[in-house]
Amino acid sequence: MHPPPPAAAMDFSQNSLFGYVEDLQELTIIERPVRRSLKTPEEIERLTVDEDLSDIERAVYLLSAGQDIQGTSVIANLPFLMRQNPTETLRRVLPKVREALHVAGVEMQLTAAVSFLTILQDESVSIHAYTHSFLQVILLHLEHRDTGVSNAWLETLLSVIEVLPKETLRHEILNPLVSKAQLSQTVQSRLVSCKILGKLTNKFDAHTIKREILPLVKSLCQDVEYEVRSCMCRQLENIAQGIGTELTKSVVLPELIELSRDEGSSVRLAAFETLVNLLDIFDTDDRSQTILPLVKSFCEKSFKADESILISLSFHLGKLCHGLYGIFTPDQHLRFLEFYKKLCTLGLQQENGHSENQIPPQILEQEKKYISVRKNCAYNFPAMIVFVDPKNFHLELYSTFFCLCHDPEVPVRYTIAICFYEVSKLLNSGVYLIHKELITLLQDESLEVLDALIDHLPEILELMSTGGESSVQENKLSSLPDLIPALTTAEQRAAASLKWRTHEKLLQKYACLPHVISSDQIYYRFLQRMFTIMMTNNVLPVQKAASRTLCIFLRYNRKQEQRHEVIQKLIEQLGQGKSYWNRLRFLDTCEFIIEIFSKSFFCKYFFLPAIELTHDPVANVRMKLCYLLPKVKSTLKIPADKHLLQQLEMCVRKLLCQEKDKDVLAIVKRTVLELDRMEMSMDAFQKKFYEKDLLDQEKEREELLLLEMEQLEKEKQQNDGRPMSDKMFEKKRRDTKTTTQSLPKNIPISVPGPSSVTPSTSKEIKKSKLIRSQSFNNQAFHAKYGNLEKCASKSSTTGYTASVSGLGKTSVLSLTDDSFRTRNASSVPPSFSPNTTLPSTSRGTGNSLDPKSSGSKDTQPRKATLKSRKSNP
């Protein structure tokens, strides 16, 4: 940056100083109104209230002698006074409120309307007392000159009508309404009368309605002001529901027919919308002979009328076609369909000949209305599929669907993205027809469209993978090769934006992919991306979503070598990472592992790397681990995991003795008490933990079947001399609908590992295992991934009291590497015997079997190996 020129330097000459003085004088003038706005001592004295006054006395004083803002405050506090002392409030405060409202401004009036409604809803007083004290005040201000105030009091009155007895309604409201609805009254008074009549209809019997209410309704439907006719027309729906079908046909329908031909467009629009909403009341003859011609005429004239009519028509078109379905002739059916198609492209064919900066305001407003019409058409698209029959979708509506998905306006594409799942369900076996449109919306330039689509992305992809012609092909979604690039592109675009919630939601929805695409495709196209997000993204919810989705990918990965590679990366790059942030994310991942996998899986691969973080140099990591320890302990089973329990106790004792951070130490002490209260889960089933143990056994069985699937696949490759691809397995797995519940109920709790599958096993046993292994993966994701969501943390117990009772007397304990040895073969289900080496479960040691290295405190992360455990033959 270059220094400012000398002329720009501050000049302290006399002329310059005079300039500064003038500037200061201007600032003084600006500040004067601020000083004048301050309260004088006299004003402060006038606003001061004696603190010894009770709430009732203070309210009376402020309403009598206070300013408007103080009176408004008292009226806003009126519901509290009614709950506290209703008798005194009604006797002393309410008369003052009535006096204040006579000269009150808009703010006080609005506050009073809300307070009166709150008192009614709180039921602070009886209906009789409320009617006697409040009803006349409400009726008095219904015709306030301010429209907002009048509407506020009207809303309060309509709520009061719901609870008033019939006699009170007749004398206090219905009888005065006869004069209020006359032409001699103001327009505001007649509009209020229309809305009150619509509410009163449901409170009286048919005879009273016919004799006293319907004459007023007819009079208001023929009012000289179009606002009154339109308002009364919109109340005819409520009136029709109150008087029954017969009176509706004889009284309401003729009025609607006449109003549908009214000279005012707003009146015709109100009549049309009311007819659509009342379609269910009329029988087939009325629909075909009376309503259908009216609707046909309305549609034909809509393009010549105001665009606002088109907006309403496009919004109600789906309901209209559904209500009139079955009475259309083939020609009428075709006309309505063509009318809908025309609305779907309304405004797209016009060229205005202006640049964006020179569009006239009237053209711009018209285009906005056209966008609303096309948006409403997108909203009604599922109803139109029903109208034409899903079998005729390709011939009748596919081109329209294509146009809506490629519409130049975001609101239209956003709406069709919301409806995409409904469209997919309706098409059923024809869902393959809209594969390309799914790809188009996934690649949409607007993240709003993507956000709307991914709400039901798992269900859409499941329909795509199981419905229609794609179900008979060799692999999932084989007819949709662009799906994976579209999904990866969508994720990258979401990651590059500032809308992290969309990114988080997308990563959460990717958890469905194991049910949709092959394990290898997930491993090579998505798994590494989840790692990258966990390591580099700056948004915590996004990192956690990526972590959970990665755990689900790992859960359903079918190759042991790939699983071990992922576990190794998790431990080395996160658990033993140099960044404390990565180590925190490792603990998040451990929590997801506990939720998604079996107890044995966590104990085998993640138990020791997790508790090793008790030595972490960062207090936040140790603190987070302390919160996780109860869940970690819940994965242990006694007596098989007794040695892991001892190591957990040793780590907790070391934290209690050596922890210097006061916040961490406080959490450690609370955690110790919680761990001491926990009850341990046993190897054998216990009645107390039966459901949790059964769920864990189911998870362990599924993990075993994954290994059996891989082993049987290798054997088949060797026997047949050709590879058995994922495509063939996915096809067979879908063909087999055997659930995991269909497995034999007498399966032993100790599940045999792969070592039990010897070459001498009969072909029949292998075949049955293959069927079971093929079926479980498909069933695990049904019912919206129920097994994953229902998994709760397991309860367990151990005696920590004895371990920590010597706190204060015990010297600092040094843990030897023997305490971090992996569990022996007898305590590990043989189904998890690894064929490849994994990272060490100890961050601070190079070799857990070398006693010389136990005292080293290398701060750099290092690798070691988990010794492979083999099952006993």
Secondary structure, DSSP 8 states (H G I E B T S, - for coil): -----GGGS---SHHHHHHHHHHHHHHHHHHHHHHHTS--HHHHHHH---TTS-HHHHHHHHHHHS-HHHHHHHHHTHHHHHHH-HHHIIIIIHHHHHHHHHS--HHHHHHHHHHHHHHHHHT-S-HHHHIIIIIHHHHHTTT-SSHHHHHHHHHHHHHHHTTS-HHHIIIIIIHHHHHHTSTTS-HHHHHHHHHHHHHHGGGS-HHHIIIIIHHHHHHHHT-SSHHHHHHHHHHHHHHHHHH-HHHIIIIIHHHHHHHTT-SSHHHHHHHHHHHHHTTTTS-HHHIIIIIHHHHHHHHHHHTTS-HHHHHHHHHHHHHHHHHTTTS--HHHHHHHHHHHHHHHTTTTS------GGG--HHHHHHHHHHHHHHHHHHHTHHHHHHHH-GGGHHHHTHHHHHHHHT-SSHHHHHHHHHHHHHHHHHHGGGGGGGHHHHHHHHT-S-HHHHHHHHTTHHHHHHHHHHSGGGGGSSSTTTT-TTHHHHHHHHHHHHHHSS-HHHHHHHHHHGGGGGGTS-HHHHIIIIIHHHHHHHHH---HHHHHHHHHHHHHHHHT---HHHHHHHHHHIIIIIIT-SSHHHHHHHHHHHHHHHHHS-HHHHHHHTHHHHHGGGG-SSHHHHHHHHHHHHHHHTT-EETTTHHHHHHHHHHHHHHHHH---HHHHHHHHHHHHHHHH-B-EESS--STTHHHHHHHHHHHHHHHHHHHHHHHHHHHHHHHSS---HHHHHHHHHH----GGGS-TT--SS---GGG--TTS-HHHHHHHHHHHHHHHHHHTHHHHHHHHH------B--HHHHHTTTTTS------GGGG----GGGS-GGG--SS-EE-S-SS-S-TT-GGGGG----S----EE-------
